[in-house]
């Protein structure tokens, strides 16, 4: 990654001066492989981090794992999640563990306090300590252990890149991303699971294929539909209260699915027929170069694109007023600047006519 891979996408002002700039890159691709728009280098190689989770769950679902363990739509969704660790999340995971025949001690993701402030405060007041179930990646890890159980693989060392669970996941990732699995750069995520470097263009194409799995074998196409349907139907499972992915999918109401990743990554899949009757599925991949610690860069880019494409109406954008192009206010609630997107994009409307 170099500075020349990125362009200014979002700026924050104070008075008449631009005080901060978020550089980044994005790709918008349809399920037919057409690059509709991009900013920065579309071949930028970077780690999607948790944005990979829907693709990492695909092999398990494709091989009948959800049916084998009688997983509900909520349970499929949480395998794709970076959840906030609420009681609702941990309850769903506990039921999954009972179905699989594992315990939280089998999870190798580590432990952290819930991201949800209300849950965290309640636990601290009660003198409780967090467990692996509160970890935001525990759904992904539960899915990996379920796959190991399904295939008769060892439950131990399931995060080792050489473990058959990870070998199978990497193979499916390569197929969806159009990459040689052996050539995908390996990294280790915050939860200790393998994560892979992916060009922005390839990631956007994979997301578009999730949204509209045309031309795939039926087992994989159905697995794609199962995952996206579960994410769309259970937005609270994917993130949590007052978090961007959950609120975006709730407002989008069946039109899209979304999954953020650490260090400023975001994917959004737009379902076919949403923008126009004949419009194919669309995949969006966004990366903010500075890591987007306050998560304002990726949300601003996302909402600007979704409005320009006609996916979200002005009313829906307003219902997401905590994100996107927003006023900056001080501690006295006085507006002193704004966050605004500053990139150009084509006339998307002409692409559907």
Buried (B, 14 or more C-beta within 10 A) or exposed (E): BEEEBBBBBBBBBEEEEBEBBBBBBBBBBBBEEEEBBBBBBBEBBBBBBBBBBBBBBBBBBBBEBBEBBEBBBBBBBBBBBBBBBBBBBBEBBBBBBEBBEBEBEBBBBEBBBBBBEBBBEBBEEEEEEBBBBBBBBBBBBBBBBBBBBBBEBEBEEBBBBEBBBBEBBBEBBBBBBBBEBEEBEEEEBBBEBBBBBBBBBBBBBBBBBBBBBBEBEEEBBBBBBBBBBBBBBBBBBBBBBEBBBBBBBEBBEEBBBBBBBBBBBBBBBBBBEBBEEEBBBBBBBBBBBBBBEEBBBBBBBBBBBBBBBBBBEEEBBEEBEEBBBBBBEEEEEEEEBBBBBBBEBEEBEEBEE
